Structures are given as C-alpha cells and as structure tokens.
Amino acid sequence: MRKRSRIYYLWLMSAILCLFLLGRLAYIQVIKGNYFAKKAEEQRIGSSNSARGGVFDRNGELLSDTFYEKHVVISPGMLSKDEKDFITRMDFDFEDNGKPQDIKIPEDCISVITKKKLNTPGVFVYDKAIRYGDKALATHTIGYLGQTGIEKTFDHILSQGKKIDLVKDGLRQPIVGLSNDVEQIPSWGVKLTIDKRIQSIVESVMDKRIDKGAVLVLDANSSEILAIASRPNYKQYRLNEYLERDDSPLINRSVEGYTPGSIFKIVMLAAALEENICDLDEKFFCPGYTKVGENVFKCSSFKDGGHGVLSIRDAMAYSCNSVFIQLGIRLGEEKIIEYANRFGLGKKVNIGLPEEKKGFIPLKQDVYYQDIGNLSLGQGKMTITPLQASQILLPIVNNGVLKKPYLIKEVTDFKENIVYKCLETKPIKVISTMTAQDVKKALAAVTSYGTGKNAMPANANMVSAGKTGTAEVGKDLYHAWFTGFYPIDNPRYIITVFIEKGGSASSKAAPAFKEIADEIISKKAN
C-alpha cells in the first residue's frame, strides 16, 4: 500500500512538473514569442544602421548626392596572428580588441583589402551608402537627419525603414554569402517639387554672386517651388565645422524675415488701383522728398531736386518714394495692412519647413499717421521672407488669383505606399484681373527703362518684369532685392533674389536675376 502511495505521488509530481514545463513553453513560445524572436534576430543581424528614406526632386533624382564608400568589417577572432599584424601595419583605423569593427577603407588600401577578403572569412568588404555628398543640392531645405528641414518634418516617415546589412553567426562574425555586400540607396521617401536642373543653375549663380542671401524659382502657373537655396552654404557631412561660424551658414535665409523695402510697392500699387484711388497714367509731383508728420522721407532723386511730374507707371519704374508715400496717405494705414494680409504677408506660407518664419505686418491699431511713410516704402518694423516675396507676384501673373506656393509633391513609406500626396490649396481671388494686368504693365516698365534694366534676359523673346528693392537696415547698409517674372506675356517663372546687406538692388540683385534667367533659357531647363 505504501509502495503504491509513493508511486502515486511520484506520478503526481511528474504531472505537475510536466504541466509547469508546458506552461513555461507556452509562455515563451506564445506570449513572449515575438519578443524573443526579435532578440534573436538582433543578435543575427549585425548592422545598426536603418535604411533611411531619401529626399528627391520632382523627377525622382536624389538631392543629397548619396554615394557609395568602401567599408570593411574585420573580425579579429577569425584572423591569424600574421593577418592581424599585416592589417595593423597598414594605414588603417584597426584595433585588435577582439571585437568586429566596421571601418572605412582608405583609397590606397582598397585593392589590398579586397584581395585579402578572398583568403579569410574574417575580412568582409561591402559598399556602404553615404547619405550626404559634396555635391548635395538644397542643403538647407533637405536639412539634417531629423534635426532640420524636410529631414525633421518627415523624420517619422524617413526613419521607418530597416535593413539587413550583415548577417552574423553566434560569435558576431559576418556569414559570407548571407550578408549584403552592397547597401542599397532607398527609392522611397519625400519627393519635392524642386527641379534638380534649375536648382543646380540657381546654386551655381549664387556661388558666384551671393555671399549671404536666398533665391527662389517658382512655376508661375502651378505655384510649385522649382528651386530654393540659401547662402552661405554648408556641408551636411561636416556639420560641426559650421556651428560657430560668424556668418550663420545653418540659417535658411529663404524663409527668414527681412525688411522688404521697395518690393512692397507692388502691394501698394495693387491696393491703390483696386481701391480706385488712382490709375496708371495719373500724374504726380515728386520734389525729392515727402514729409509725413514730423518724419521726412527722401527719394532717390533728392540730390537732383526730385523726379518732377511723373505717372504712376513711371513712379514704379524709377521706384519713386515720394509718389508711393502720397499713395499711402490716400490709402490710409488700414487699407495698406489689409492688402498686405491679402497677399499673404505676416503669416507662414507653410511649405513644410519647420524653420519658416511668418514675417511681421503691424496691426492697424499699432500704426499712426506718421508711420505711413515707412509702411508705404516697406521699411520700419515690417519684415517678409524671400518666399513671401515670390508669393506677392503670384496674383499679379495669374489675373488676381493667389494659389500658395508648395514644396512637397508626395511622400512614400518604406513599403513604397503613398502616404501623402499634395493637395493644391484653394485659389483665392486677391485683386481684380484688371488690377493685375495694370500692375504687370508697371513692372514691365521697371525692367524696360527703370531701376530693373539689369534684370532683362539676353533672349529678346523672354522679356522680364519685376521690382527692385533696396531696403535700408543700418547706416550705409542695405538689403538688395529683385523679384520678377518672365516671359511677360505668358509668365512661366517667378524668380526672387535676396542679398543680405548686399547694397544696390539695381547693380547686385537684378543682374543675378538676369543670369539665372539666361541660364535656364540657354540650357533649356524649361
């Protein structure tokens, strides 16, 4: 009886142990199965790099100049002493610490290392994709790895991709045949409206002409941003070298706020014509200065005794301060601010760049009669971005209709599913068609015989129109602006040139506009 009892308890204990083991196995396999599978995979897959999505132009070409670089994974545990000594003697960043090391191969060592890999599994050579190259374009727009620009805005999408570079055994050594010897450049990510050819033209001209500033090129019909660049430039792969520089190369000046100066006269003329307080041929008198309250504003013609009698068209052509202050007095501060808001000033365009500023347009209750002079000339506390300066011309070239500029065309995830596609903003009627046509005529006078003559393209069939702006920002310090479009009859491109503290708009900004236009025309980038 006692013997049976012992056998019974033995079977009972065995059954309990079996149930416990089955429960434990179920816990490991079912409840924690995914967790342990992931851990096992992490031990097997050796690269910690993610396959980050790319940033492309409108035609699917990478803007970041991503390229391949020869790398080697050296596993000391799989090398003989002679092989370790051989590698150590080379001009090579190798340390015999027993751990596998991923190292960039110097140019003069590539052939030797490549041959060496054939003799031992302890040397694995592969082509590593380097995200940013020396010829990267639109660097301020693209930004840097989740920190700035498009890279920051869409970091949650761009950082999704995971990729196996190296498959390793239990000792963390690459398994030849299973490991990839080429790290693929991704074909998914963010596609911008930028045209790489036009972007390249813009940046080439800027490198010759503009130390500090910004240039934008817009499609006049669709409002797509075809090029957007800022100077001084920087190299993303050497970011730390630019952090302490005095010229602030990391600032994206295309979306920073600056005093607009006389390019604001485009808004002033549109407001005056729309409110029927003048017409293009009405005559005004410029004595060379205008007094508003206690403030005296000189015209560029002050030393010559003024422009004398001239029409609104001529006042725009010669950028006459006196006439435009007279228009400002007729309009009043409330109407000036209303039209500034109509043209989208004082608020972000929202093109997808986290660095974009909204600029500053004062509230009507903060503007007094004596401020009308500065307000009419785009001076004082008013600021706009080069992006907004481009936006000002969109209603002018589109019969009074404003359709906001945009930069993002579409976004795809790492499975190449489209997760965002540009939805064009609703067009807004800002001014009448007649007003837009009259402003175009006045801007044509600027480049025909006025302050913007240096902005006329060499091609006789590509007549341009636009406005210069020389904005005073300190004693003998001026921002130089030119924002214009061409051809005048059927506008195709809007180009804005901004040169920070660049001096005269006529001699600095206008010629830069001309060269960009000439290059686009001659290289048939259109």
C-alpha positions in Angstrom: 0.0 0.0 0.0 2.8 2.4 1.0 4.6 1.4 -2.3 1.5 2.3 -4.4 1.2 5.6 -2.5 4.8 6.5 -3.3 4.2 5.7 -7.0 1.1 7.8 -7.0 2.9 10.8 -5.6 5.7 10.3 -8.0 3.3 10.3 -10.9 1.6 13.4 -9.4 4.8 15.3 -9.1 5.8 14.3 -12.6 2.5 15.5 -14.0 2.8 18.8 -12.1 6.4 19.3 -13.5 5.2 18.5 -17.0 2.3 21.0 -16.7 4.8 23.6 -15.4 7.1 23.0 -18.3 4.3 23.1 -20.8 3.1 26.3 -19.3 6.6 27.8 -19.4 7.0 26.7 -23.0 3.6 28.3 -23.9 4.7 31.5 -22.2 7.9 31.6 -24.1 6.5 30.5 -27.5 3.1 32.2 -27.5 3.1 35.1 -25.1 6.8 36.2 -25.4 7.4 34.6 -28.8 7.7 37.9 -30.8 9.9 39.4 -28.2 12.4 36.6 -28.2 12.3 36.2 -32.0 13.2 39.9 -32.3 16.1 39.5 -29.8 17.4 36.5 -31.7 17.1 38.5 -35.0 19.0 41.4 -33.4 21.8 39.0 -32.5 21.9 37.6 -36.0 21.7 40.9 -37.9 24.8 42.9 -37.5 24.2 46.4 -38.8 22.6 49.0 -36.5 22.0 51.4 -39.5 18.5 52.0 -40.7 17.7 52.3 -44.3 16.5 55.9 -44.2 14.3 57.2 -46.9 15.6 59.7 -49.4 14.7 63.3 -50.5 14.1 63.5 -54.2 13.4 66.2 -56.8 10.3 66.2 -58.9 11.8 63.6 -61.3 12.8 61.2 -58.6 16.5 62.2 -58.6 18.2 62.3 -55.2 19.2 65.8 -54.0 21.5 64.7 -51.2 24.3 63.4 -53.5 24.2 60.0 -51.8 27.2 57.8 -52.9 28.9 54.6 -52.1 32.0 54.2 -49.9 34.1 51.0 -49.4 33.8 49.7 -45.9 35.2 46.5 -44.3 34.1 44.5 -41.3 37.1 43.0 -39.6 36.5 40.1 -37.2 39.8 39.7 -35.2 38.6 36.3 -33.8 38.7 34.9 -37.3 42.2 36.2 -38.2 45.5 34.6 -37.7 48.3 36.4 -35.9 50.1 37.1 -39.2 46.9 38.5 -40.7 46.3 40.8 -37.7 49.9 42.0 -37.9 49.5 42.6 -41.6 46.3 44.7 -41.2 47.8 46.6 -38.2 50.8 47.7 -40.3 48.5 49.3 -42.9 47.3 52.9 -42.7 44.1 51.7 -41.2 42.0 52.5 -38.2 42.1 49.0 -36.8 42.4 47.9 -33.2 43.0 44.3 -32.2 40.4 44.3 -29.3 38.7 41.0 -30.2 35.5 42.7 -31.4 34.3 43.0 -35.0 34.9 46.5 -36.4 33.2 48.4 -39.3 35.9 50.7 -40.8 36.0 52.9 -43.9 38.8 51.7 -46.2 41.3 54.4 -47.3 41.6 54.7 -51.1 45.2 53.4 -51.2 44.2 50.3 -49.2 41.1 49.2 -51.2 42.8 46.8 -53.6 44.9 45.2 -50.9 41.9 44.7 -48.5 39.7 43.5 -51.4 42.2 40.8 -52.2 42.6 39.9 -48.6 39.0 39.1 -48.1 39.3 36.2 -50.5 41.6 34.4 -48.1 39.8 34.7 -44.8 36.2 35.0 -43.6 37.5 37.4 -41.0 37.5 40.2 -43.6 34.2 41.3 -45.1 34.1 44.1 -47.7 30.9 45.9 -48.7 29.8 49.2 -50.3 28.2 51.5 -47.7 25.7 54.2 -48.9 26.8 57.6 -47.5 23.7 59.9 -47.2 25.2 63.3 -47.9 27.8 64.1 -50.5 29.9 67.1 -51.5 27.6 67.9 -54.4 24.3 67.9 -52.4 21.8 70.5 -53.5 19.2 72.4 -51.5 21.0 71.5 -48.3 19.1 74.0 -46.1 15.8 72.7 -47.5 16.7 69.0 -47.0 18.2 69.6 -43.6 20.0 67.1 -41.5 18.9 63.7 -40.0 15.8 64.5 -38.1 17.1 67.9 -36.9 16.2 70.5 -39.6 14.4 71.0 -42.8 12.5 68.2 -44.6 14.6 65.6 -42.7 12.9 66.9 -39.5 9.4 67.4 -40.8 9.2 63.9 -42.2 11.5 62.1 -39.8 8.7 59.8 -38.7 8.4 58.6 -42.3 12.1 58.7 -43.3 13.3 56.8 -40.3 10.8 53.9 -40.8 13.0 51.6 -43.0 15.1 48.8 -41.5 17.6 46.9 -43.5 19.9 43.9 -43.1 23.5 44.8 -44.0 25.3 41.9 -42.3 24.1 38.5 -41.1 26.2 37.2 -38.3 26.8 34.0 -36.6 26.6 33.4 -32.8 30.1 34.8 -32.4 29.1 38.0 -34.2 31.1 37.2 -37.3 29.6 38.0 -40.8 28.3 35.0 -42.6 29.7 35.2 -46.1 27.0 34.6 -48.7 24.2 35.7 -46.5 25.5 39.3 -45.9 24.8 42.0 -48.4 28.0 43.4 -50.0 26.1 46.5 -51.3 24.0 48.7 -49.1 21.1 49.8 -51.3 20.2 53.5 -51.7 16.5 53.8 -50.9 14.0 54.7 -53.6 11.3 55.9 -51.2 10.8 59.0 -49.1 9.9 62.6 -49.9 9.5 63.8 -53.4 9.7 67.6 -53.7 8.6 70.0 -56.4 12.2 71.1 -57.0 13.7 70.6 -60.4 17.3 69.5 -59.9 18.5 71.2 -63.1 17.1 74.6 -62.1 18.3 74.1 -58.5 21.8 73.5 -59.8 21.7 76.6 -62.0 20.5 78.7 -59.1 23.2 77.5 -56.7 25.9 77.9 -59.3 25.0 81.6 -59.9 24.7 82.2 -56.1 28.2 80.8 -55.5 29.5 83.4 -57.9 27.3 86.4 -56.9 25.8 86.0 -53.4 27.7 85.6 -50.2 24.6 85.9 -48.0 21.1 85.6 -49.2 18.5 83.5 -50.9 17.0 82.7 -54.3 13.7 81.0 -55.2 12.3 80.0 -58.6 8.5 79.3 -58.8 6.4 77.9 -61.6 4.2 80.9 -62.3 1.2 78.7 -63.2 1.2 75.9 -60.7 2.9 77.8 -57.8 5.4 74.8 -57.4 8.8 75.7 -56.0 11.3 74.7 -58.6 14.4 75.9 -56.7 15.0 77.2 -53.2 18.5 78.0 -52.0 20.3 79.9 -49.2 23.8 81.2 -48.8 26.3 80.8 -47.2 26.0 77.0 -47.8 27.2 74.2 -45.6 28.1 70.5 -46.0 25.8 68.2 -44.0 28.5 65.6 -43.5 30.8 68.2 -41.8 28.1 69.9 -39.8 30.2 70.5 -36.7 32.6 72.7 -38.6 29.8 75.3 -39.3 28.3 75.6 -35.8 30.4 78.5 -34.5 30.9 80.5 -37.8 30.0 84.2 -37.6 28.2 84.2 -41.0 25.5 81.8 -39.7 25.6 79.2 -42.6 23.0 77.0 -41.0 20.2 79.6 -41.2 17.8 79.1 -44.1 17.5 82.6 -45.4 14.8 81.7 -47.9 12.3 81.5 -45.0 13.7 84.2 -42.7 12.1 87.6 -42.3 13.8 90.7 -43.7 12.9 94.3 -44.4 11.4 94.3 -47.9 12.0 97.9 -49.0 10.6 98.9 -52.4 9.4 95.4 -53.5 6.4 96.2 -51.1 5.5 98.9 -53.7 3.9 96.0 -55.7 1.3 95.6 -53.0 0.9 99.3 -52.6 0.2 99.8 -56.3 -2.2 96.9 -56.4 -4.1 98.3 -53.4 -4.3 101.8 -54.9 -5.5 100.5 -58.3 -8.0 98.1 -56.7 -9.4 100.9 -54.5 -9.7 103.2 -57.5 -7.7 106.0 -55.9 -5.5 106.3 -59.0 -4.8 104.9 -62.4 -1.5 104.1 -64.2 -1.5 107.4 -66.1 -2.4 109.8 -63.3 0.3 112.4 -62.8 2.0 113.1 -59.5 4.8 115.5 -58.5 8.0 114.4 -56.8 10.0 117.2 -55.2 12.6 114.7 -54.0 11.2 114.3 -50.5 7.9 113.9 -48.6 7.0 114.9 -45.1 4.6 112.8 -43.0 4.0 114.3 -39.6 7.5 115.1 -38.3 9.2 112.5 -40.5 10.9 113.4 -43.7 11.5 110.7 -46.4 13.9 111.4 -49.1 13.5 110.0 -52.6 16.4 108.6 -54.7 16.1 111.7 -56.8 16.6 114.1 -53.8 20.0 115.4 -54.9 18.6 116.1 -58.3 15.7 118.1 -57.0 13.2 115.3 -57.4 11.6 113.4 -60.3 9.3 116.2 -61.1 6.0 115.3 -62.7 5.6 111.6 -63.5 2.9 109.0 -63.9 2.3 106.0 -61.5 3.8 103.8 -64.2 7.0 105.9 -64.2 6.9 106.2 -60.4 7.1 102.3 -60.2 9.8 102.2 -62.9 12.0 104.7 -61.0 10.9 103.5 -57.6 9.8 107.0 -56.6 9.4 107.2 -52.8 7.5 110.5 -52.8 4.8 109.2 -55.1 4.3 106.0 -53.2 4.1 107.8 -49.9 1.4 110.0 -51.4 -0.4 106.8 -52.4 0.0 105.5 -48.9 -1.6 108.7 -47.5 -4.6 108.3 -49.8 -5.0 104.6 -48.9 -4.5 105.0 -45.2 -2.8 102.6 -42.8 -5.9 100.3 -42.5 -6.1 99.6 -46.3 -2.3 99.1 -46.6 -2.4 96.5 -43.9 -5.5 94.9 -45.4 -3.8 94.3 -48.7 -0.5 93.1 -47.1 -2.7 90.4 -45.5 -4.5 89.7 -48.7 -1.1 88.9 -50.4 -0.3 86.5 -47.6 2.3 88.6 -45.7 2.6 88.3 -42.0 1.8 84.6 -41.9 3.5 81.4 -42.8 3.1 80.0 -46.3 3.6 76.6 -44.7 5.6 74.7 -47.3 6.8 72.1 -44.9 9.9 73.6 -43.4 10.0 73.9 -39.6 12.3 76.9 -39.8 9.9 79.1 -41.8 9.1 82.5 -40.2 5.9 84.4 -40.7 7.4 87.8 -41.1 5.8 90.8 -39.5 3.0 93.1 -40.6 1.9 95.5 -37.8 -1.7 95.6 -36.6 -3.7 98.6 -37.7 -4.1 99.8 -34.1 -0.3 100.0 -33.8 0.2 102.2 -36.8 -0.2 106.0 -36.6 -0.3 108.7 -39.3 3.4 109.4 -39.1 4.2 105.7 -39.7 2.5 105.7 -43.1 5.8 106.8 -44.8 7.7 103.8 -43.6 4.8 101.4 -44.2 4.4 102.6 -47.8 8.0 102.0 -48.6 8.3 98.6 -46.9 10.5 100.0 -44.2 10.3 100.2 -40.4 9.4 97.1 -38.5 7.8 95.3 -41.4 9.5 92.1 -42.5 8.8 89.4 -45.1 10.5 86.3 -46.2 12.0 85.7 -49.7 9.4 83.0 -50.1 6.6 85.6 -49.4 8.3 88.0 -51.8 7.8 85.3 -54.5 4.2 84.8 -53.4 3.4 88.5 -53.9 3.8 88.0 -57.7 1.5 85.0 -58.0 -1.7 87.1 -58.1 -0.1 89.5 -60.5 0.8 86.8 -63.1 -2.5 84.9 -62.6 -5.1 87.5 -63.1 -5.5 88.4 -59.5 -5.7 84.8 -58.1 -3.4 83.6 -55.4 -2.6 79.9 -55.1 0.0 79.4 -52.4 3.5 78.1 -53.3 4.1 74.5 -52.3 7.2 72.3 -52.0 6.0 68.7 -51.1 4.8 66.7 -54.1 4.3 63.3 -52.5 5.6 61.1 -49.6 6.0 57.3 -49.7 6.8 55.0 -46.9 9.4 52.2 -46.9 6.9 49.8 -48.5 6.6 52.4 -51.2 2.9 53.2 -50.4 1.9 56.8 -51.0 1.1 58.2 -47.5 0.8 61.9 -48.6 0.1 63.5 -52.0 0.0 67.2 -52.4 -3.5 68.7 -52.3 -3.3 72.1 -54.0 -4.6 74.9 -51.9 -7.8 76.6 -52.8 -7.2 79.6 -55.1 -8.1 83.0 -53.6 -9.1 86.0 -55.6 -7.0 88.7 -54.2 -7.4 91.5 -56.7 -9.3 92.0 -60.0 -8.0 90.8 -63.3 -7.7 94.5 -64.5 -5.7 95.5 -61.5 -3.3 92.5 -62.0 -2.8 93.5 -65.7 -2.1 97.1 -64.8 0.5 96.1 -62.2 2.1 93.9 -64.8 2.4 96.9 -67.1 4.1 98.9 -64.4 6.5 96.1 -63.5 7.3 95.8 -67.2 8.4 99.5 -67.1 10.8 98.7 -64.3 12.9 96.3 -66.5 12.3 98.2 -69.7 13.7 101.7 -68.7 13.7 101.8 -64.9 15.7 100.6 -62.0 15.5 96.9 -63.1 17.0 97.2 -66.6 19.8 94.9 -65.5 17.3 92.1 -65.0 16.3 91.9 -68.6 17.3 88.5 -70.1 19.5 88.4 -73.2 17.0 86.5 -75.2 14.8 89.1 -76.9 11.8 86.7 -76.8 12.0 86.4 -73.0 11.1 89.9 -71.8 11.0 90.1 -68.0 9.2 92.3 -65.5 9.7 92.8 -61.8 10.7 95.2 -59.0 13.9 96.2 -57.3 14.1 96.8 -53.6 17.0 98.4 -51.7 16.0 98.2 -48.1 17.9 100.4 -45.6 18.8 98.3 -42.4 21.5 100.5 -40.9 24.0 103.3 -41.7 25.1 102.6 -45.3 23.7 99.0 -45.0 21.1 97.8 -47.5 19.4 94.6 -48.4 19.2 94.1 -52.1 16.1 92.6 -53.6 14.7 91.7 -57.0 11.5 89.8 -57.6 10.3 89.3 -61.1 8.9 87.0 -63.8 9.3 86.1 -67.4 8.2 86.0 -70.2 5.9 88.9 -69.6 3.1 87.8 -72.0 2.7 84.3 -70.7 4.7 84.1 -67.4 6.5 80.8 -66.8 8.8 81.5 -64.0 8.9 83.8 -60.9 12.4 84.4 -59.6 13.2 86.2 -56.3 16.8 87.2 -55.5 17.6 88.5 -52.0 21.1 89.6 -51.0 21.6 90.3 -47.3 23.3 93.6 -46.8 24.2 93.4 -50.5 24.0 97.1 -51.4 22.2 98.3 -54.5 19.4 96.2 -55.9 19.9 97.5 -59.4 23.6 96.5 -59.5 23.5 93.4 -57.4 20.1 91.6 -57.3 18.9 92.5 -60.8 22.0 91.1 -62.6 21.7 87.8 -60.5 18.1 87.5 -61.7 19.2 88.0 -65.3 22.0 85.4 -65.1 19.6 82.8 -63.6 17.0 83.5 -66.3 19.6 83.4 -69.0 21.0 80.0 -67.8 17.5 78.5 -67.5 16.7 79.7 -71.1 20.0 78.6 -72.6 20.2 75.2 -71.0 16.5 74.6 -72.0 15.7 73.7 -68.4 12.2 74.9 -69.1 
